[in-house]
Amino acid sequence: MELPLKNVRVLDIAQVLAGPFGAAMLGDLGADVIKIEPLRGDESRHLGRGTGVGGDSAMFIGANRSKRGIALDLTSAAGLAVFHDLLKETDIVVDNIRTAAKQKLGVDYPSLKLVNPRIIAINVSAFGNSGPYAGRPGIDPLAQALGGIMDITGHRNGAPLKTGAPIVDGTTAHMVVIAALSALRLRDTSGEGQLVEVNLLEGLLNLQPTIVSQVLIDDDVPPKVGCGSDLISPYGLFECADGKFLQVCSLNDKFFTKICEALDANDLTPDVRFQTAQNRLDNNDALEAIIAEKMLAKSSVEHMQRFIDCDVMAAPVKSMRESLLDPQIQHNQLIQDVEHGKLGIIKTATLPIKFGSANGSNPPAGAAPSLGEHSESILLDLGYTKDRIDDLMKQGVVAQS
């Protein structure tokens, strides 16, 4: 399968999630991504539950697929010299190092540009590299707190909540990919590289275009609505007779009529309280109470089949384990088997984009590297001799797993 970023090289010196996952997706698209880690490894290798064999956390494996890896001490002069040799043959560097630390290491954009004038440097910061919050440390939940999403997440009158998954890191990782593709395209026309900056806070705001517009245009801050909506009714989570839950959503009069048909509640459609979208919003509590009572009369399986038959927008609530085993996910081939250096065959997700030229298939994923797994082969590709590599390892500049 011919991938769009074939012959593009990326050096990933970022850690934890947003930057590394962005680089991983560039690897999914065919780039040769080299993960450069300190000798103790990326911080995320040590977070959460280890896999046992190999000791790498599932977090690291999930965020660093489709890469080769080298363990390199960038704080040493010899390590920086190796980095410069890699840099000369590189298109993109991804980092999330704060400005002062980056300047101290000598991996800031002006330093990179001296070695490779065509380099594209993509920096991921928490809040931006200028302004009142520049230089502050920050991770996903801080951006959620500042970015307004905690304030609108949760149940009515409840405390603010962060999302269950680190969505800020995820969306910012996608900003890294957009930044990389855009900068490569600009370099094709100008011949010049550049510094491109993304940050978690703006990444989160970009994820909420309708809510941002609602505030800017209408000066209307949406309330917490749990699994419901302040724009559409009925729209919510309903318990069934078997104790399981279905998310059921209307959108317009047509879909409301379909919900009524599926629930054998056709008497609701002519009810003056529910005849229009605005009527339904104004009488949401009464409408959803009626629906909730009817949902408790049958099992989730019975309701779901009826909803499918009536073309209703509905879905069962599944655990992540159940979701990954869902027949649609299996059919889509999002999950692939890959060979991990220490763990053997493992399963990993790949990029959820299907290229028509490859008969509608997802790009193949590669495994995340063990710490320093490819150190020797990467240096051999640079033209280093085996003796020189051995000497760097003896000096503690490079490590090989």
N, C-alpha and C positions, 0 to 999 in steps of 0.2 A: 504494500500500500504506500503510495507516494504521499508524504505528509508535507504540509505547507512550509514548515520551518526547517526542512532539511538543509544542512550546511550552515545553520545559525548556531553559534556557540554562546552559552550563558554561564557566567560564574555566579553562583548563589552563595553569598556570604551573610545572608539573613538568618535569623534564628526564630524558632517557635512555630508560628503559623501563617500569618498573612503573607509575608514575603516568600517563605519557602513554598507555600501552596501555589502562589502565583507562578513561581519558577517551575514547579512540578507540572502545571498545566501547559507551560511552554514546552516542556519535555514531551508531554502527551502529543503536542502538535508537531513533534519531530525534531526539536532543537536538541543539541548535545548539551545537556545541563550538567555542570560539575558542581557538586555540593562541597564547599570548602568549610571545614569545621575545625575549631580548636582541638587540641589533642584529647581533651576530656569529652568532646562531642557537643553537639547542639543541646541547648538546655532542655528541649522537649524530649530528648532520649531518656531523661530521668524523671519525667512527669507521669503521674498516673500509674496504672498497673502495668508492670513489665510483662513481656510475653513469656518469661521464663527462659527458654532457650535463646541465647543471644542477648537477652537483657534489654532490647530496644522496646520502647513503649509503643503501643498501638497508635498513639498520637503522632509520633515521629514517622512511623511507617505510612500512615495515612496522608501526611502532608508532604512527603518527600519521595513519592513514586517517580519513576521515569527519570532517574538521575544516576550519574556515577559519583563516587565520593572519594575525597582526599582529606586526610587529617593533616593540618598544616599550622605551624605556630607563626601567625602573622605578626606577633610582637617582636620577633627576632629579625635581624637584618637579613640573615640567610633565608628565612621564611618569606620575607617581603620580596626578595629577589626572585624566588620561585613564583610568587604571585605575579610579579611583573612579566615573567616569561609567559605565563598563562594568559595574561592580559593582552599581550601583543597579538594573540591569535583569537581574540574574543570580540563578540559583537555587543553583548549586554552584560552589565553587572547589576545584580539585585541586592540591596542591603536594607537593613532597618536599624542601623547603628546611629546613635545620636551624634550631632555635628561635631562636638568637641572631641569625643572619643575617636571619631573617624579621622579628624585632622591629626590627632596624636598618632594613630596607626599609619597615617599616610595613604589612606584609601578614600579620601574625599575626592570629589569630582575634578578639581583642578589638578590634583596629583595623578589621577587616572588619565586625564587628557594629555599630560606630558608624555606618558608612555604610549598611549594609543589615541591619537586625535579624533578617530572615528567612533570612539566608544560611546555607547548609550548607557548612562547610569540611572537606574530607577531606585529612588529612595522611598521607603515606607516609614512614615513617622506616626506618632499618636495623634497629634493635633495640628501639625504644620511646622515648618522650620523658621517661621518668623511670626511676630505677633506676641500677645501676652502669655501664651502657653508654650511658646517655643522652648525646646530643651527639656520639657517635663517628661518623666517616664509615664508610659500609659499602655494599657492593654484593653481588650474587647469590652469588659463591663464598664470601664470608665467612659469609653466613647458612648456606650448605651445610656449611661447616666446623663452625660452632657448633651447627647444628641436627641433627647426628647422621647425616645422610644420606651424607656422604662415608665415614663409618666402616663403613657397610654396603654400599657400592657398590664393585664390583670383583670380582676373582677370589679364591678362597680363599687365604689367606696372602699376598695381594698388598697393595700400598700403597693407601691411601685414594684414591678417585677422585671428581671432581665429574661431574655429568651432562653430556652433550654439549651440551644446550640449556640456556639460563638459566631453568630451571623455577621458581625462586623468584620471579623477576620476573613470570613468567607467572601463577603462582597468586596472587600478591599483587595483580596487576592485576584479577583476578576478585574479590578481596576489596574493591577499590575500587568495583566495580559493585554488589556486595551492600550495601556501606555506603551508597552513593548512593541505591539503591532503598529501603532501610530508612529512611533519614533523610527522604526525600521523603514516605514513608507516614506517619511520625511527625509531620511538619510539617502534613500534611493534617488530622490530628486535634488537634494542640496549637496550631498556628499559629506555632510557633517553630522557628527553625533551631538548629543546634548544631555543635560540633566533633566530628568522628569521626576516630579514629586507627586506622591499620593499620600493620603493620611486617613486614619481610621475614622475620625470624626466626620469628615466630608464624605467618606465612603458610605457611612450610615445614612446621612441625610440624602445622598443620591439614591439610596434604596427606598426612600419614602416619597416619591415625586407627588403623589396625590395628596398626601397629608401636608407636605411642605406648601403646596399650592393652596390647600384649604385654609392654612393659617395666613399666608401672604395675601391671598385674594379676598377671603371672607372674614379674616381675623377670627377664625373659629377653630379652637383647639378641640379635637375630638375627645370624647370621654373614654374611660376604660369600659370595655364592653365584653370582656371575657372572650368567649368563642362566638359572640354575636356581632352585630354591625349597627352603627348609628345611621347608615344610609339605606339599608335594605331590610325588609321584613316579609316573610319569616327568614331567619338566617341564624342558625345556632346548633348547639350540641344537644342531642336528645337521648335519654336513656331508654332502652328497650326492655322487654320482659325478662330477657336472660342476663340483665345487668350490664350488657355491653352498650356502647354509645355509637350513634351515627351523627355525622355532621351533615345537615340538610340546608340547602341554600336556594332561595328564590333569586330572581334577578328582575323580573318584570311580570306583567299580568299573565303571560303565556306560561311561565314556569310555576307561578302560583296556582294556576288552574291544574297543572299536572300534579302538583303536590296534593291538592284536594282530591283529585281522582285516585291517586295511589292510596290515600288514607280513607277512601270511601267517605269523603267529607265534602261532597259537591254542594251541600247546602251553604258552605262558607263563601262561595264565589259571589252569590247575589246579596250577601249580608252587607248592609250599608257601611258597616265598620271596616270592611275589608275590600271594597270594590276597586280602589285605586292604590297605587304605591304609597301615596301620602296618607291615605286612610289607614293602611296597614302599619305604617310607621307610628302614626298617632295612637294606634290601638295595639301596639306590639305585645304588651304584656298579656292582654286578653287572648290574642291570637296564638301566641306561643304556649300559653297554658292549655288551650284546646288541643294543639298539636302534641304537646307533651303527654297529655292523657291518652291520646290515641296511640302514641308510640309505645306506651307501656303495655298495650294490649297484645302485642306480638313480639316474637324474637327478632333479633337484629338480622338474622338470615332471611326470615320471612319478609321483613320490611325491605331489605336491600333488594331482593328479587322483584318485589312489587315496584320499587323505585326504578329499577332498570327497565322493567316492562313499560313503565309510563314515561320514560325519558326524563326522570327527575335528577337534578344535580345533588348527589348524595354519596357519602363514602364512610366506611367503617373506620373507627380509630384503631390504629395498629401500633404495636411496639416497634422499635427499630428492627429488632430481630425478625418480627413478622413481616415488616415492610420489605426487607432484603430478600425474603423468600416469596414475596408476592409474585403471582404468575406474570403480571405485566412487566415487572422489573426483570424477571428471568428472561422473558421474551425480548426485551430491549437490549439484553446482553451488556448492561452497564457493569456488571461484576465479572471480572476475569481472573483466571489462574495465572500467577507469575512465579518465577523461580527466585526465591530470596537466598542471599549468600549463606545465611546461617539457619534459617527456618525451613528451608526446602520450599515446596509448593505452598503458596498462600493465596488467599483471595484478596483482590483489591478492586476499587472502583476505577473507572476510567472517565475520560472527558465525555459528557453527555451530548456530543455533537455527531451526527451521522453524515458522512460524506457520500454524496450520490455516486461519485466516480468509483467508490469502493463498494458498490451495491448496498448503499445505505448502512454501512457498518461503522461502529465507533472506532476511533484510533486505538491501536494496541497500547496497553500500559506496560511500563517496566516496574520492577521492584524498587523499593527504597534501598539505598546502599547501607551495608554495615559500616561502622566507623572505620574510615581509612581503607575500605574494601578495594578501591581501585587506585590507591596512591601510586604504586609502582607502575602500573600500566599507563597511567596518565603522564607520569614523568618520562617513561620510555617513549611515548608518543611525541613528547617535546624534544626528543633527541638526547636526553640525559643518558649517561652510561650507567650500567649496573653498579659499578664501583662508586660513582658519584651519589647514586640513590642510597646505597648502603651507608655511605658516609653521612648523608643528611639524616638518616634514621638513627645512626649512632649518636649524632649530636642532639637528638631530640627535636629536630626541626620538622620532621615528617614521621608519621606512624602508619603502619599497615596492619590491618586486622588479619 
